[in-house]
Amino acid sequence: MNESNQKIVRYPAVAGQFYPATPTQLAAALDQYLQTSVQKTKAIGIVVPHAGYIYSGAVAGKVYATIHIPNKALVLCPNHTGLGAKAALMDSGSWQLPNGNISIDETMAMALMKECSFLTKDHLAHLREHSLEVQLPFLLRLNPQIQFVPITLSHLKLSECEMLGEAIARVTQNLSEPLLIVASSDMNHYEAHELTLQKDQLAIDAVLEKDPAKLYETVHTNHISMCGIIPTTVMLYAANRLGAKKATLIDHQTSGPVSGDYESVVGYAGIVIE
């Protein structure tokens, strides 16, 4: 990452590992995952998985294929690396991808930091984080004009999730155009296929009820290792404040059918909030 006085460029950290590293191969993969033919809806928020495309690309693609991609997005992801601040926002620069560059919306980033006191300008948390990066090729493929704000979140209290969600909603209401709020999350990790499906369903049901407090409590009480619990909880608070009416489960799978290992799987769910 370039830390000079010039605009920061966040270079790909997991291209060639989580998704194809060449423009041609990436385009072919995205076309494959986005081939679902359905009438597109206008979403307030979505939950999408972030594993390697071979495992979760089909679920993510189905979600992105069902919605209109506006010119602005806010992408919330968990912090897997432990680097940086607990609520880390990049406020300027761009992210380089094999299929192009996606710029950060500096005006929206500044507005978010004014509205939420614990959001921290921090690039370190984003340096090696895969869970946000893997969403961007989909967004850029579907709308080459898109700008976004990236936020990486460590564990937050429920009250902090509500504060950030409310701040996002206030900023969104002041925008002159639609905003898509992306919550990047895999579901339960490294347990048997059937148990993972059961645990996942508990969390999915809470999301479908658009109940962030229930989701937060359900995941913690039932020991569901949903890595994006915080981004999803924040997204739900924001979506409810913005008038969410309907939540739809687009797809739910595990890594088992791809890996052949049904004793230790990861769950993937795709959900759209309208």
HUZIJO-V761423 format. One record per helix or strand of 3 or more residues. SS is the DSSP state (helix for helix, strand for strand). FROM is the first residue (numbers start at 0). TO is the last residue. If there is no record, write none. Layout:
# HUZIJO-V761423
ss: (SS/SS)
from: (FROM/FROM)
to: (TO/TO)
This chain:
# HUZIJO-V761423
ss: (helix/strand/helix/strand/strand/strand/strand/helix/helix/helix/strand/helix/strand/strand/helix/helix/helix/strand/helix/strand)
from: (22/44/52/71/86/93/99/105/123/129/146/157/179/188/192/211/228/246/255/264)
to: (32/47/64/77/88/96/103/114/125/141/152/172/183/190/207/220/240/253/258/272)
